[in-house]
Each structure stands twice: as C-alpha cells, then as structure tokens.
C-alpha cells in the first residue's frame, strides 16, 4: 500500500478540469469512492492496462440514465449538475441506458464528453472498485 502515487494526465478527456501532461498526486488511503471524485483506475482488461483519469458519476446501487437529445445525465432520477464539463453529453457510445451500477463498481465519465472513452463505451464500462488506484488529491498545473 502506498500513501500517495503520481499519475500523469494523458489526452484531452478531462478538459476543462485537467489537461494533457499535468501531474497528479493520487491517494487510496482510507478511500471510498463518492460521486464527483476524480479518480485514477487501471486494469489489464481496460485499454491495455493504461492508467485512466475520470470523474465518478455514480456508485454501486445507483441508476444512471443519459438523455442524449437534451444532453442531460440523471443519477437516481435527479439531474446531475455539471458545471465542470467542457461540452454536453451528446452521443451514445454503446452502453444501454438506464444502467444500475453493480456492487463494488463505479460509473465514470470524462469532463470532455465528446473526447472521452469512459463508462459509456463497452471497452471501459463500469469500473471495479479494486481497479481504482486512488482519488486525485492534488494537481500540478502546467502553464
């Protein structure tokens, strides 16, 4: 177990929150995923074991639905307020909605929805909690 780890943002999927090349400090110490957390996860079954940074949208037992015509994400029937996203969620990626998040899993999306391979995509899907490296606790901005 590590107190903290370092991760580097790769690609545009978390813009306007995080940008390509930024360095992240990640911790899993006493960590339990919550809606809104930005996490790093990694699995040998997801995208060639690449470390991936996304935002937790829902946790186990919650129901996620996406209205692709009106660009609205719902969690348990409530509209998710998303002032952090770069562009609206506008296109289905393969997962059937609504989806109930299984036990020990989380549903993640990138903040740059038009450039994010996330839980909407069957290559990623819902993420097992044991694949979570940790929560992003600090970002070194590059300017």
C-alpha positions in Angstrom: 0.0 0.0 0.0 1.2 3.4 -0.9 0.4 6.7 0.9 0.4 8.6 -2.5 1.2 7.9 -6.1 2.0 10.0 -9.1 -0.1 9.9 -12.3 0.1 12.0 -15.5 -2.9 13.1 -17.4 -2.8 11.7 -21.0 -5.1 13.2 -23.5 -8.0 15.6 -23.6 -10.7 13.6 -21.9 -10.8 15.6 -18.6 -10.6 19.1 -20.1 -11.6 21.8 -18.7 -10.7 20.4 -15.3 -7.4 18.6 -16.1 -5.1 19.0 -19.2 -2.7 16.7 -21.0 0.6 16.4 -19.3 -0.5 17.7 -15.9 1.0 15.7 -12.9 -1.4 14.3 -10.3 -1.0 13.2 -6.8 -3.2 10.3 -6.1 -4.1 8.6 -2.8 -6.1 5.5 -1.8 -5.5 5.8 1.9 -8.9 5.1 3.5 -10.6 5.9 0.2 -14.2 5.0 -0.6 -15.4 6.4 -4.0 -18.0 9.2 -3.9 -19.9 11.0 -6.7 -17.9 13.8 -8.1 -14.5 12.4 -7.1 -11.8 12.4 -9.8 -10.1 9.1 -9.8 -7.3 7.1 -11.5 -8.0 3.5 -12.3 -6.1 0.8 -14.1 -7.0 -2.7 -15.2 -5.4 -5.3 -17.5 -8.8 -5.7 -19.1 -9.4 -2.0 -19.9 -7.4 -0.2 -22.6 -4.2 -2.2 -22.4 -3.7 -1.6 -18.7 -3.3 2.2 -19.2 -3.9 4.4 -16.1 -7.1 6.4 -16.8 -8.3 9.5 -15.1 -12.1 10.1 -14.9 -14.9 11.6 -12.7 -17.1 9.3 -10.6 -20.7 9.9 -11.6 -22.4 7.2 -9.6 -21.5 4.4 -7.2 -22.9 0.9 -6.5 -26.7 0.6 -6.5 -27.3 4.0 -8.2 -29.1 4.2 -11.5 -27.5 6.3 -14.3 -29.6 7.5 -17.3 -28.5 9.8 -20.1 -30.8 11.8 -22.2 -28.7 12.2 -25.4 -31.2 14.5 -27.1 -31.1 17.1 -24.3 -27.6 16.4 -23.1 -28.7 15.6 -19.5 -27.2 13.0 -17.1 -29.5 11.6 -14.4 -28.5 9.8 -11.3 -31.3 8.1 -9.4 -33.8 10.2 -11.4 -32.1 13.5 -10.4 -30.5 15.8 -12.9 -26.7 15.9 -12.4 -25.5 19.5 -12.1 -22.3 19.5 -14.2 -20.7 22.9 -14.3 -17.3 21.3 -14.8 -17.9 19.7 -18.2 -16.4 21.1 -21.4 -19.2 20.0 -23.7 -22.5 18.3 -23.2 -23.0 14.5 -23.2 -24.4 14.2 -26.7 -23.7 10.8 -28.2 -24.3 7.3 -27.1 -21.2 5.1 -27.0 -22.6 1.6 -26.7 -23.8 1.0 -23.1 -27.6 0.6 -22.8 -29.3 3.1 -20.5 -30.5 3.3 -17.9 -27.9 1.3 -16.1 -27.8 0.2 -12.4 -24.3 0.2 -11.1 -23.4 -3.2 -9.7 -21.9 -3.8 -6.3 -18.3 -2.9 -5.9 -18.3 -0.8 -9.1 -18.5 2.9 -10.1 -19.7 4.7 -13.2 -17.2 7.2 -14.6 -17.2 9.9 -17.3 -14.7 12.3 -18.6 -15.3 16.0 -18.3 -14.7 16.5 -22.0 -17.6 14.2 -23.1 -17.0 14.4 -26.8 -13.4 13.3 -26.4 -13.6 10.7 -23.6 -13.5 6.9 -23.7 -15.4 6.2 -20.4 -18.2 4.1 -19.0 -20.4 4.8 -22.0 -18.0 2.8 -24.1 -18.1 -1.0 -23.8 -14.2 -1.1 -23.9 -14.3 0.6 -20.4 -17.8 0.1 -18.9 -18.4 0.4 -15.2 -15.2 0.2 -13.2 -14.5 -2.3 -10.4 -13.5 -0.6 -7.1 -10.4 -2.8 -6.8 -9.1 -1.3 -10.1 -9.2 2.2 -8.6 -5.6 3.4 -7.9 -6.9 6.3 -5.9 -8.5 9.7 -5.7 -6.8 12.7 -7.2 -5.8 14.9 -4.3 -3.5 17.4 -5.9 -2.7 18.6 -9.5 0.5 20.3 -10.6 -0.7 22.7 -13.3 1.3 23.3 -16.4 1.3 26.8 -17.7 
